[in-house]
Amino acid sequence: MTHRWPLLLALTLALPACDDGSDADPAVDGEPDAAAPDAAPDAAPDADPATADPGELWRVTIAIAEVAGLSLGVQLEAWLDDERTVFERVTLRGVDAADMVSEVVGEVTDVAIDGEGRFVMDFGDITVPGPYNPAGIPVQVTLRVEGRVVDEASWCGDVRGAVPLLMAELTESTFGAAPWPDPAPGGCAGEVEQPEGEIIGGDRPAEVLVPADYDAGRPWPLVVVLHGYGANGRVQAGYLRLFDRVDADGVLLALPDGTIDGTGQRHWQARACCGTGGEPVDDLAYITGLIAEARARWNVGPVFAVGHSNGGFMAHELACLAADAVDGIVSLAGSVGAAGDPCPGADVAVLNVHGDADDTVLYDGAPWHLGAEESAQRWADANGCGDPEAMDPLDLDTAVDGPETEVRRWSACTAPVEAWRMVGSGHVPQFDGAFAAAAVGWLLDAVADE
């Protein structure tokens, strides 16, 4: 017989103000209690009654971010097979302030549980209907749950996600569960947590993850992760799946954080983007200072910046105004800046990645920023490139069917330039590990060819 083990998740979100000249749509965070399925009898799971034994109800609240604001609840219900080797079906529903649940908004099936009880549930993009969230409009969330069934009475793990509509990645959050009402705090007992990095940066610290086999006898590439508006370095690295590249590619991974603007959101002060109010900060000097400190501490070879949205603007800013500090950049959903912004940089390898369905930082540009094709062409001109040619497409966005990413590569450049147009992708594409592997691999190949 199949057992139904519902688990209730609460995602906490916040709605900051944004300015028309930023890439920050309203964001979401908070911590509501999730609702039991019997709170809404008319919203019973869409399952065969013969196989949907009510079973034992489990509840757990996951704090995604400790930010005051409105709350958005999502209820997760799971059915395990008798041997506890597979989640046969897992569904997601929205939960409103009165603990009523919506129709099913997301589902995964046949989620395997390995011999140690581990599982991964990748829900992709789900849309919580307007009546079931405080914003009053449909809110899109990208959600992935990784965890472990511990025993008869508990399970635990991590939830990661993003709010594409709002351009605010959710923080990586660890949860533990035990019989209600005493959820176990923080993670699985005995689990090996993501290792903490070493700290540089003085009064404005930044974490640096170091490969396990680091040897000062040879130089190692340094990748500086530049987060989007409202996020932070660790969240951005999690969303882009960059943590695995530390040991897989042998790179030092730096995770700096921007400063807080006048609306309470973390940001980089690139010229064209983004943030509202707050104290003026020389982020260019801060990042180049971190690079210099990293060079003094480790045997650093080529230096790269990988940025998303506001961080993509900042990556271009580094290449434009501090070209001697970086060897290459990857900008996802960013831009070289506004027309007329001086950009004397050259001989920097540039990979410009942009979804053509992005409605936050527009693919074709806006009065406050250049378009994706103009940005790439600017670097092709600066690097003395010849004509571009089309390469084989890539399959990077798991929310878009097939190989959606068109690749253009310029020839005969002093430093490589490529443009990846993600056809049908929005501002926050859904990635597995393929994007990180391709992007970091491109940067490493760029300097290897010099």
Secondary structure, 3 states (H helix, E strand, C coil): CCEEEEEEEEEECCCCCCCCCCCCCCCCCCCCCCCCHHHCHHHCCCCCCCCCECCCCCCCCCCCCCCCCCEEEEEEEEEECCCCCEEEEEEEEEECCCCCEEEEEEEEEEEECCCCCEEEEEEEEEEECHHHCCCCCCEEEEEEEEEEEEECCEEEEEEEEEEHHHCEECCCEEEEECCCCCCCCCCCCCCCCCCCCEEECCCCCEEEECCCCCCCCCCEEEEEEECCCCCCHHHHHHHHCCCCHHHHHCCEEEECCCEECCCCCEECCCCCCCCCCCCCCCHHHHHHHHHHHHHHHCCEEEEEEEEECHHHHHHHHHHHHCCCCCCEEEEECCCCCCCCCCCCCCCCEEEEEEECCCCCCCCCCECCECCHHHHHHHHHHHCCCCCEEEEEEECCECCCCCCCEEEEEECCCCCCEEEEEECCCCCCCCECCHHHHHHHHHHHHHHHCC
